[in-house]
């Protein structure tokens, strides 16, 4: 974790917004566990008291549907691009109940198996 003295107020507000977006409905504890940090670290990021390190920033950006470069540009006062359709789907899957994720997983396996079978026939 880094101190936020080098991060201007506007960039800090934007980072807080992105951290919360990446966490979604997950608890701070669950999100911290996913990233390998404590719930307190997540709480401090969301209060703007500390800044995630580079590795965590990359994971946060990815979970929010962006690259690190896009996130850093956003913090530098450039607009965020619209997340791709795939990133929106992934974001939605991350907040689904596991029973629904299992259904999607099964559909993916079936689709890949059909594609593999089709390519073997050709």
C-alpha positions as CSV (number, residue, x, y, z in Angstrom):
1,X,0.0,0.0,0.0
2,X,1.2,3.5,-0.8
3,X,0.3,6.7,0.9
4,X,-1.9,9.0,-1.2
5,X,0.0,12.2,-0.8
6,X,1.2,12.0,-4.4
7,X,-2.3,11.3,-5.7
8,X,-4.5,14.3,-6.3
9,X,-8.0,14.5,-4.8
10,X,-9.8,14.0,-8.1
11,X,-7.7,11.0,-9.0
12,X,-8.3,9.6,-5.5
13,X,-12.1,9.9,-6.0
14,X,-11.9,8.2,-9.3
15,X,-9.8,5.4,-7.9
16,X,-12.2,4.9,-5.0
17,X,-15.0,4.6,-7.6
18,X,-13.1,2.0,-9.7
19,X,-12.2,-0.1,-6.6
20,X,-15.9,-0.1,-5.6
21,X,-16.9,-1.0,-9.1
22,X,-14.4,-3.9,-9.2
23,X,-15.6,-5.2,-5.8
24,X,-19.2,-5.0,-6.9
25,X,-21.5,-6.8,-4.4
26,X,-18.6,-8.8,-2.9
27,X,-17.7,-8.0,0.7
28,X,-14.5,-6.1,1.4
29,X,-13.3,-9.3,3.1
30,X,-14.1,-11.5,0.1
31,X,-12.6,-9.0,-2.3
32,X,-9.5,-8.7,-0.2
33,X,-9.1,-12.5,0.0
34,X,-9.4,-12.6,-3.8
35,X,-6.6,-10.1,-4.2
36,X,-4.5,-11.5,-1.3
37,X,-4.9,-8.5,1.0
38,X,-6.8,-7.8,4.2
39,X,-10.3,-6.4,4.3
40,X,-8.7,-3.4,6.1
41,X,-6.6,-2.8,3.0
42,X,-9.7,-2.7,0.8
43,X,-11.4,-0.4,3.3
44,X,-8.5,2.0,3.2
45,X,-8.5,2.0,-0.6
46,X,-12.2,2.8,-0.6
47,X,-11.7,5.6,1.9
48,X,-8.9,7.0,-0.3
49,X,-6.4,6.7,2.6
50,X,-4.1,4.4,0.8
51,X,-3.5,3.4,-2.9
52,X,-3.3,-0.2,-4.1
53,X,0.2,-1.4,-5.2
54,X,0.8,-2.0,-8.9
55,X,-0.1,-5.7,-8.8
56,X,-3.4,-5.0,-7.0
57,X,-4.1,-2.1,-9.3
58,X,-3.8,-4.4,-12.3
59,X,-6.2,-6.9,-10.8
60,X,-8.7,-4.1,-9.8
61,X,-8.6,-2.7,-13.3
62,X,-9.2,-6.1,-14.9
63,X,-12.1,-6.9,-12.6
64,X,-13.6,-3.5,-13.5
65,X,-13.2,-4.4,-17.2
66,X,-10.2,-2.2,-18.0
67,X,-6.5,-2.5,-18.7
68,X,-4.0,-0.9,-16.3
69,X,-3.1,1.6,-19.0
70,X,-6.8,2.6,-19.4
71,X,-7.2,3.0,-15.6
72,X,-4.1,5.1,-15.3
73,X,-5.3,7.3,-18.2
74,X,-8.6,7.7,-16.4
75,X,-6.8,8.7,-13.2
76,X,-4.9,11.2,-15.3
77,X,-8.2,12.9,-16.3
78,X,-8.9,11.1,-19.6
79,X,-12.2,9.3,-20.1
80,X,-12.6,5.6,-19.6
81,X,-13.5,3.6,-22.7
82,X,-16.7,1.6,-22.7
83,X,-16.1,-1.9,-21.4
84,X,-16.2,-4.5,-24.1
85,X,-19.2,-6.8,-24.3
86,X,-17.1,-9.7,-23.1
87,X,-16.0,-7.7,-20.0
88,X,-19.6,-6.8,-19.2
89,X,-20.5,-10.5,-19.4
90,X,-17.6,-11.4,-17.2
91,X,-18.5,-8.7,-14.7
92,X,-22.1,-10.0,-14.6
93,X,-20.9,-13.6,-14.1
94,X,-18.8,-12.5,-11.2
95,X,-21.8,-11.4,-9.3
96,X,-24.1,-14.4,-10.1
97,X,-25.0,-17.2,-7.8
98,X,-22.7,-20.3,-8.3
99,X,-25.7,-22.3,-9.4
100,X,-26.1,-20.0,-12.4
101,X,-22.4,-19.9,-13.1
102,X,-22.4,-23.7,-13.2
103,X,-25.1,-23.6,-15.9
104,X,-23.0,-21.2,-17.9
105,X,-19.9,-23.3,-17.4
106,X,-21.8,-26.4,-18.7
107,X,-22.9,-24.4,-21.8
108,X,-19.3,-23.4,-22.4
109,X,-18.1,-26.9,-22.1
110,X,-20.8,-28.2,-24.5
111,X,-20.0,-25.4,-27.0
112,X,-16.3,-26.2,-26.9
113,X,-16.9,-30.0,-27.3
114,X,-19.2,-29.4,-30.3
115,X,-16.6,-27.1,-31.9
116,X,-13.8,-29.7,-31.3
117,X,-16.0,-32.5,-32.7
118,X,-16.9,-30.3,-35.8
119,X,-13.2,-29.6,-36.5
120,X,-12.3,-33.3,-36.3
121,X,-14.9,-34.1,-38.9
122,X,-13.4,-31.7,-41.4
